[in-house]
Amino acid sequence: MAGRFSGLHISLPGLGTILLRPSATTTRTTITSNLPPINQDGLLAGADVNGQQSKRIGPTTAHSISSSSIGAGISDSNDSSINPPTTTTTTLLHHQPFDSSDEMALTVVKPSYPSIEMNMEDYVSETQRSNQVGDYSQLRTFFLTCFHSYASICATFKRFPDNGGDNEHDPELRMDFLNCVYDSLSTMPGAVHKTALRSIVHALLEEGRKLYSKDDVRALFVLLQCPLFSSPSTYSVYSHLLRQILGLSNSDHHLFVYWLKTLEANRFRNIVRHLLQFISIRQFPAGERGLPAPTRSRWWIPTGVRILALLNASNNNTSGSGPLVSYTEFYNSTLDHIDLMKEYLTWQSPDRPGQFSYCQYPFILSIAAKRFILTKDSEQQMILTARRSLVSKMSRNQPPRLELFFLNIHVRRSHLVLDSLNEISIKQRDLKKKLRVSFVGEPGLDMGGLTKEWFQLLIREIFQPDYGMFIYYPNARCYWFSTSTETNLKEYNLIGVLMGLAVYNSIILDLHFPSICYRKLLSPPVVPANNSARVGVVRNFNLDDLAQFMPEVVFGLKELLAYEGNVEEDMALTFQVSFGEYNEVVTVPLMENAHRVPVTNANRNEFVRLYLDWILNKGIYEKFRAFYLGFHSVCASNALIMLRPEEVEILVCGSPKLDLRELQKNTEYDGYKSGDRVIKDFWDVLFELSPEMQKRFLRFVTGTDRVPVGGMAEMGDAPAETVHRAIECRRIRIGIGNYQTHIAGKQGSTAKRYLLDDFKYIAQRLDIIQHVPSGGVTLTWNNIELVLNVTDIFIDTVDRCRPRFLFFLLQIYAAPLHIL
């Protein structure tokens, strides 16, 4: 509760009541009306919960929060505003040029920082003494002084306290001392925490600060790293710290982003985790004691998310080095449980511009959340398309049929590519309907298996070298577009449509493109209205992009760039390059009169740039444009704007990370228990397999060695009913049971080892089987009989005289794992 005259009383969880008295007088900078303003651009006030920026204000605002402000955010029970409270003033020294001939002058008071007599060695020594004797009074005095104000923070941790500056590559702080202080603070008693937090509150409430240039940004940078903000009991203070950071000017935000990049990965990660927890607890309040009601702190979430956006921008700033942490560490999985479509519609609503939505900051949404939004958006488009077809039929007095609601693909196995091209060309209007596939002459109802088989067979055939559409690079194990001009653009469009249909229908494809392919697919993420606009062109490419499929070429180019001799005389290169495809060599000019332009030490960087541009963009432009348009003809959704290229790849191809522990956790047993010996032995065998053998196992039982979005727990979306009359292997049963071999009588680990050897042999055999004929195939070895037929696949035994393990079945419906 704010006192009227005596000061401000703040009640904080676990800290009691703090009384802060304002200064009797506030020193300010005096400026005459005829001088230029100290800061022409002004500073941004805090953004409101609707995502709208407040009006631009003068340089004497938005740097600190008033006593009534933090009191309103923490203690005032009558305040129900969803916006951050109005701010008061801070005095900064911005040295601006002015005309000395002016009659009035600028009165400048040099900042006076306190003298902090503590260095890292003294601090470590005092910490050790305090831990030994249990007396933390000296450290409490240090924290009370150190964090008392922005000036004291800078005096303690700046390398040169009396100097200002905005070096974006170095915050000019004694980071080793700061890290030492924060690391030890985390393990100190609660009384020390209370002292430090009270001091931080005072610093946030301070008015009339006199600081050197950018020291306010430095102080906020220091406070943001404080480990105390991992506790929800500090969130009333933490929220106002975040608001002060949000209130910085655009140029200060730019500086803040660069300074965040200088942090160690673990410390950067801790800030991200603090913010994610802060957002989650406010989004899903669980009755945390001492926190204001959600109706009085709705501005916390937009503020926290926007500060997280600064860290995301810093992490994505790849100049000089890669990201500090993986982009997945910005995911907030708790948001998977909110009304995601409401967030999406709020984001898409044209009549509510600026309204806050998590979709404005897609880095915080997990790939599962984005997949859900994309799937629901696809379903809505499917429903709309099917409804239009139904209305069209009814308007012509034609009876509706079930086929109206599906994209029905009828193909012959012997003419798979040609028939698929014709079907997709004819049914362009139906691409956003639910896909259903049938093979001519093979009766059956497609419950998902035929669709998957069509995808697999079609992709396998199109990627054959005989088609000449893609070049396979064995060292990188991936494909890239052929630069040959003798190809059919319709077939590239077909591959794009297939990828779009796979995303649209939640099907994983066995594709092997480098990651730059998915960057090109999102360049731009929405097809321009102008048909002549260039699409699928990546402009910020580098050697790492080419190294994904041509590592040998990149090695040579790096050698060229690093060569210390005379490039022109020693290498005799021109701006012509030669490519070898399908035993043919093609020479391409990179510029006009390329054969007359030698590569020299001066222009070799330009040569490399043109070389990359040709392979990644110009040499394949028409082909990739057809591919791009095919993909977006199906996935024309604004939800794609939210996706990163890596996430598009996961949606198309699944994740290559295989976690058998997750598979084990999501296994259902019928007739057995997870603790049964036979079950334990089975999983022990699988866990002992190499990663490659584990992928072969997964590929055998599911048709792919990739894991869908959401992990193996979501491999169970397919219906459990088996359609026995369909020409598809949706039901797979593997039985390993009572059989007699040359190891009969072996027990324990020895028996398990023999089972492991047998299983490896089985996996190797299964890997060479590409297609199961309608009559089935039988393989037999070591008393183990493998029977493959149309609807079921069994690994069973011939001789069951002596049990080695109990007989059991592993049943998989193209997804969920059931052991029966």
PEJO-V765474 format. One record per backbone hydrogen bond with DSSP energy under -0.5 kcal/mol. CO is the residue of the C=O (numbers start at 1). NH is the residue of the N-H. E is the energy in kcal/mol with one decimal. If there is no record, write none. Layout:
co->(CO/CO)
nh->(NH/NH)
e->(E/E)
//
This chain:
co->(1/7/8/8/10/10/12/12/16/18/18/19/20/25/30/32/43/43/48/49/52/57/58/64/66/67/68/69/70/71/71/75/76/78/86/88/88/88/89/90/91/92/93/94/98/99/105/106/107/108/111/114/115/116/119/120/121/122/123/124/125/126/127/128/129/130/134/136/137/138/139/140/141/142/143/145/147/149/150/151/152/153/154/157/160/166/167/172/173/174/175/176/177/178/179/180/181/182/184/185/189/189/190/191/192/193/194/195/196/197/198/199/200/201/202/204/209/209/211/212/213/214/215/216/217/218/219/220/221/222/223/226/227/228/231/232/234/234/235/236/237/238/239/240/241/242/243/245/249/250/251/252/253/254/255/256/257/259/260/264/265/266/267/268/269/270/271/272/273/274/275/276/277/278/279/280/282/288/293/293/294/297/298/299/300/301/302/303/304/305/306/307/307/308/309/310/311/312/313/314/316/326/327/328/331/332/333/334/335/338/339/340/341/342/343/344/345/349/352/357/358/359/361/362/364/366/367/368/369/370/371/372/373/374/375/376/377/378/379/380/381/382/383/384/385/386/387/388/389/390/391/392/393/393/394/401/402/403/405/406/407/407/408/409/409/411/412/413/415/416/417/418/419/420/421/422/423/425/427/428/430/434/436/438/439/441/444/445/448/449/450/451/452/453/454/455/456/457/458/459/461/464/464/465/469/471/472/473/473/473/478/479/480/485/487/488/488/489/490/491/492/493/494/495/496/497/498/499/500/501/502/503/509/512/514/514/515/515/516/517/518/520/522/522/523/523/524/529/530/536/537/539/542/542/543/544/545/546/546/550/551/552/553/554/555/556/557/558/559/560/565/566/567/567/568/573/574/575/577/579/579/581/584/584/586/588/591/593/594/594/596/597/598/600/603/604/605/606/607/608/609/610/611/612/613/613/614/617/618/620/621/622/623/624/625/626/627/628/629/630/631/631/634/635/637/638/639/640/644/645/646/647/648/649/650/652/655/656/657/658/659/660/661/662/664/668/669/673/676/677/678/679/680/681/682/683/684/685/686/690/691/692/693/694/695/696/697/698/698/699/707/708/711/712/714/721/722/723/726/728/730/731/732/733/734/734/735/737/739/741/743/747/747/748/749/750/751/752/753/754/755/756/757/758/759/760/761/762/763/764/765/766/768/771/773/777/779/781/783/783/783/784/784/785/785/786/786/787/788/791/792/793/794/794/795/796/798/799/805/808/809/809/810/811/812/812/816/816/817/818/818/819)
nh->(9/3/10/20/12/18/15/16/12/10/20/21/8/27/107/35/45/57/51/356/48/43/61/88/70/71/72/73/74/75/76/77/79/80/66/62/63/64/208/92/211/94/95/96/100/102/107/108/30/110/113/116/117/118/123/124/125/126/127/128/129/130/131/132/133/134/136/140/141/142/143/144/145/146/147/148/203/153/154/155/156/157/158/174/163/168/170/159/175/178/179/180/181/182/183/184/185/186/187/188/192/193/194/195/196/197/198/199/200/201/202/203/204/205/206/65/91/211/93/215/165/218/219/220/221/222/223/224/225/225/226/229/230/231/234/235/237/238/239/240/241/242/243/244/245/246/247/248/253/254/255/256/257/258/259/260/261/262/263/268/269/270/271/272/273/274/275/276/277/278/279/280/281/282/283/284/285/291/296/297/297/300/302/303/304/305/306/307/308/309/310/310/311/312/313/314/315/316/317/317/318/329/330/331/333/335/336/337/338/340/343/344/345/346/347/348/349/352/355/360/361/362/364/365/332/370/371/372/373/374/375/376/377/378/379/380/381/382/383/384/385/386/387/388/389/390/391/392/393/394/395/396/396/398/397/404/405/406/434/408/409/436/410/411/438/440/415/416/419/420/421/422/423/424/425/426/427/428/430/431/433/407/409/411/442/443/446/447/452/453/454/455/456/457/458/459/460/461/462/463/464/467/468/468/482/480/474/476/477/478/473/514/471/487/489/491/492/493/494/495/496/497/498/499/500/501/502/503/504/505/507/506/511/479/517/518/518/519/520/521/522/523/524/525/536/537/523/531/533/538/539/541/545/546/547/548/548/549/550/554/555/556/557/558/559/560/561/562/563/563/567/570/571/572/572/599/576/590/588/581/586/584/581/586/579/577/594/596/575/597/598/575/600/604/607/608/609/610/611/612/613/614/615/616/617/618/619/620/621/624/625/626/627/628/629/630/631/632/633/634/634/635/636/637/640/641/642/643/648/649/650/651/652/653/654/509/707/658/659/660/663/664/665/666/667/819/671/676/680/681/682/683/684/685/686/687/688/689/689/694/695/696/697/698/699/700/701/702/704/703/655/711/714/715/717/723/724/726/728/730/732/733/812/735/736/810/737/739/741/744/746/750/751/752/753/754/755/756/757/758/759/760/761/762/763/764/765/766/767/768/768/769/770/773/776/788/786/784/785/798/799/781/786/787/796/779/788/794/777/731/789/733/787/796/735/785/800/740/804/736/811/820/734/818/732/814/813/818/668/811/820/670)
e->(-1.7/-1.6/-0.6/-2.6/-0.7/-2.8/-2.0/-1.1/-2.0/-2.7/-0.6/-0.5/-3.1/-0.5/-1.1/-1.3/-0.5/-1.4/-2.0/-0.6/-2.1/-1.4/-0.9/-1.0/-2.1/-2.0/-2.3/-2.0/-1.1/-2.8/-2.1/-0.8/-1.0/-0.7/-0.5/-0.6/-0.5/-0.5/-1.0/-0.6/-0.7/-1.0/-0.6/-1.0/-0.6/-1.7/-0.6/-0.7/-0.7/-0.6/-0.6/-0.7/-0.7/-1.7/-2.5/-2.6/-2.2/-2.6/-2.5/-2.3/-2.2/-2.6/-2.3/-1.7/-2.5/-2.1/-0.6/-2.6/-2.1/-2.0/-2.7/-2.3/-1.8/-3.5/-1.9/-1.0/-0.5/-2.1/-2.3/-2.5/-1.7/-2.3/-2.3/-3.9/-2.0/-0.8/-1.2/-1.9/-1.8/-2.4/-2.9/-1.9/-2.4/-2.5/-2.5/-2.0/-2.2/-1.5/-0.9/-1.1/-0.8/-1.5/-2.5/-1.8/-2.5/-2.6/-2.4/-2.0/-2.0/-2.4/-2.0/-2.0/-2.2/-1.8/-1.0/-1.1/-0.6/-0.6/-1.5/-2.2/-1.3/-1.8/-2.5/-2.0/-2.3/-2.3/-2.5/-2.3/-0.6/-1.0/-1.8/-1.2/-1.6/-1.6/-2.0/-1.7/-1.0/-2.7/-2.8/-0.7/-1.9/-2.5/-1.8/-1.9/-1.9/-2.5/-1.7/-1.4/-2.3/-2.1/-1.9/-2.7/-2.5/-1.6/-2.2/-2.2/-1.1/-1.3/-1.4/-2.5/-2.6/-1.9/-1.6/-1.9/-2.4/-2.4/-2.2/-2.4/-2.5/-2.3/-2.4/-2.5/-2.7/-1.5/-2.4/-2.8/-0.5/-1.2/-2.0/-0.5/-1.1/-1.7/-0.7/-1.8/-3.0/-2.7/-2.0/-2.0/-2.1/-1.6/-1.0/-0.5/-1.5/-2.3/-2.4/-2.1/-2.6/-2.1/-0.7/-0.6/-1.3/-1.8/-1.4/-1.4/-0.6/-1.7/-1.6/-1.5/-1.4/-1.6/-1.7/-2.5/-2.8/-2.3/-2.1/-1.9/-1.3/-0.9/-1.6/-1.8/-1.7/-0.6/-1.9/-1.3/-2.6/-2.3/-2.5/-2.2/-2.3/-2.8/-2.9/-2.8/-2.5/-2.2/-2.8/-2.4/-1.9/-2.7/-2.7/-2.4/-2.5/-2.8/-2.5/-2.2/-1.9/-2.2/-2.8/-2.4/-2.1/-2.5/-2.4/-1.0/-0.6/-2.7/-1.7/-1.6/-1.8/-1.6/-0.9/-1.0/-0.6/-2.5/-0.6/-0.5/-2.4/-2.8/-0.9/-0.9/-2.6/-2.0/-2.5/-2.2/-2.6/-2.4/-2.3/-2.2/-2.0/-0.7/-1.2/-1.1/-2.0/-3.2/-2.7/-1.9/-2.0/-0.5/-0.5/-0.8/-1.9/-2.5/-2.5/-2.2/-2.6/-2.9/-2.4/-2.5/-2.2/-1.9/-2.5/-2.1/-1.3/-1.6/-0.6/-0.9/-2.3/-1.7/-0.7/-0.6/-1.7/-1.2/-2.7/-0.7/-3.2/-0.8/-0.6/-1.0/-1.0/-2.2/-2.0/-1.8/-2.0/-2.4/-2.6/-2.3/-2.3/-3.1/-2.3/-2.1/-2.7/-2.3/-3.0/-0.9/-1.5/-3.3/-1.7/-0.5/-0.8/-1.3/-2.2/-1.6/-0.9/-1.7/-0.6/-0.6/-3.2/-0.7/-0.6/-0.7/-1.6/-0.5/-0.5/-1.1/-1.0/-1.0/-2.2/-0.6/-0.7/-1.6/-2.7/-2.0/-1.9/-1.8/-2.4/-2.5/-1.9/-2.0/-2.3/-1.9/-0.8/-0.6/-0.9/-2.6/-2.2/-0.8/-0.9/-2.5/-0.8/-2.7/-3.5/-0.6/-3.1/-1.1/-2.9/-0.5/-3.1/-2.5/-1.2/-1.7/-1.5/-1.3/-0.7/-1.4/-0.6/-1.0/-2.0/-2.3/-2.2/-2.6/-2.3/-2.5/-2.4/-2.1/-1.9/-2.8/-2.0/-2.0/-2.7/-1.0/-1.0/-3.0/-2.6/-1.9/-2.2/-3.5/-2.7/-2.1/-2.1/-2.4/-1.3/-0.6/-1.1/-2.5/-0.5/-1.9/-1.5/-1.4/-1.3/-1.5/-2.0/-2.1/-1.7/-2.3/-2.2/-3.3/-2.1/-2.8/-2.7/-0.7/-0.5/-0.6/-1.6/-2.6/-2.2/-1.4/-1.4/-3.2/-0.5/-1.9/-2.4/-2.7/-2.0/-2.2/-2.4/-2.2/-1.9/-2.8/-1.4/-0.7/-0.9/-2.5/-2.0/-1.8/-2.2/-2.3/-2.7/-2.3/-2.1/-2.0/-0.6/-2.1/-3.6/-2.0/-1.7/-1.7/-0.6/-0.5/-1.1/-1.3/-1.6/-1.2/-0.6/-0.5/-1.8/-0.5/-0.5/-1.7/-0.5/-1.0/-0.5/-1.7/-2.7/-1.2/-0.9/-2.1/-2.3/-1.9/-2.2/-2.4/-2.1/-2.5/-2.7/-2.3/-1.9/-2.4/-2.9/-2.3/-2.1/-2.8/-1.7/-0.7/-1.0/-1.3/-0.8/-0.7/-1.6/-3.0/-3.7/-3.3/-0.5/-1.8/-0.6/-2.5/-0.5/-0.6/-2.2/-2.5/-0.5/-2.5/-2.3/-0.6/-2.0/-1.2/-2.1/-0.6/-0.8/-1.6/-0.6/-1.3/-0.5/-0.8/-0.6/-1.6/-1.9/-3.1/-1.5/-0.7/-1.2/-0.6/-1.7/-4.3/-0.7/-2.5)
//
